[in-house]
Amino acid sequence: MDMKIKEKFIRYWEKYFDGAELPVTFYYTNEARGAEAVKPSSGHRCIFADLCKVRTGKSLYFDAESIGCFGGKKYLGFTTEVMENFEYFLSCGIPGSSGSKPSWCFG
């Protein structure tokens, strides 16, 4: 990431969107380019947990092995597979499960 571009963007953002959080942005690359590489999870870990760090200004680099949830792999383009009943998992839960309602950083 070009730090001069980042710094210029932040200056404009603060000028025109005073007090608003910076947007979360994504781009595809084969190099970390100064971002922290996310280590693979030993179990399930929703990508939203990692995005909390991004919301505080940290740059993160993901690859197919570092994403520990089905939705993250699918919607970031690392797989074309979708787990069975995924739409119900997100919207209303799977019977016997409370569903996925991330609240770790969305107050």
C-alpha positions in Angstrom: 0.0 0.0 0.0 1.3 3.4 -0.9 1.4 5.3 2.4 1.3 8.7 0.8 -2.0 7.8 -0.9 -3.3 6.4 2.4 -2.4 9.5 4.4 -3.9 11.9 1.7 -7.1 9.8 1.7 -7.3 10.0 5.5 -6.8 13.8 5.5 -9.7 14.2 3.0 -11.9 11.8 4.9 -11.4 13.7 8.1 -12.1 17.0 6.3 -15.3 15.9 4.6 -16.6 13.2 7.0 -15.7 14.6 10.4 -16.1 11.9 13.1 -17.1 9.1 10.7 -15.2 5.8 10.8 -12.9 5.1 7.9 -14.4 2.8 5.3 -13.2 -0.8 5.1 -11.6 -1.5 1.8 -10.4 -4.7 0.1 -8.1 -5.4 -2.8 -6.6 -8.6 -4.3 -2.8 -9.2 -4.3 -0.4 -12.0 -3.9 1.8 -9.9 -1.6 1.2 -8.7 2.0 2.7 -5.2 1.1 3.1 -4.1 4.7 -0.2 -5.6 6.0 -0.1 -8.0 8.8 -0.7 -11.6 7.6 -3.5 -13.2 9.4 -2.5 -16.6 10.8 -4.7 -19.6 10.1 -7.2 -20.4 12.9 -7.1 -23.7 14.7 -10.9 -23.8 14.5 -13.8 -21.8 13.3 -13.2 -18.0 13.4 -15.6 -15.7 11.5 -13.8 -13.1 9.4 -15.9 -10.4 11.2 -13.7 -11.0 14.3 -10.6 -10.0 12.2 -12.4 -7.1 10.6 -12.7 -5.5 14.1 -9.0 -4.8 13.8 -9.4 -3.3 10.4 -12.0 -0.9 11.8 -9.4 0.4 14.2 -7.0 1.1 11.3 -4.9 -2.1 11.1 -4.1 -3.4 7.6 -4.6 -7.2 7.3 -3.6 -9.7 4.6 -5.8 -12.8 4.2 -5.2 -15.9 2.1 -7.3 -19.0 1.7 -5.8 -20.7 4.7 -6.2 -17.8 7.1 -10.0 -17.5 6.8 -11.7 -19.8 9.3 -15.4 -19.5 8.2 -17.4 -20.7 5.2 -18.9 -17.3 4.4 -15.5 -15.6 4.4 -14.0 -18.1 2.1 -16.9 -17.9 -0.3 -17.5 -14.1 -0.4 -13.8 -13.2 -0.5 -13.4 -15.4 -3.5 -11.3 -18.3 -2.1 -13.9 -21.0 -2.8 -17.0 -21.4 -4.9 -18.6 -23.9 -2.4 -21.4 -22.8 0.0 -22.3 -24.8 3.1 -25.7 -26.4 3.0 -28.5 -24.1 4.4 -26.0 -21.2 4.7 -28.7 -18.6 4.0 -30.6 -19.8 7.1 -27.4 -19.9 9.2 -27.0 -16.1 8.7 -30.6 -15.0 8.8 -32.4 -17.1 11.4 -30.1 -19.8 12.6 -29.9 -23.5 12.2 -32.4 -25.6 14.3 -30.6 -26.1 17.6 -28.3 -23.2 17.0 -28.7 -19.5 17.7 -27.6 -18.5 14.3 -24.8 -16.2 13.4 -25.2 -12.7 14.9 -21.8 -11.1 15.2 -21.7 -8.5 17.9 -18.0 -8.4 18.9 -17.4 -5.0 17.4 -20.8 -3.8 16.4 -22.0 -2.0 19.5 
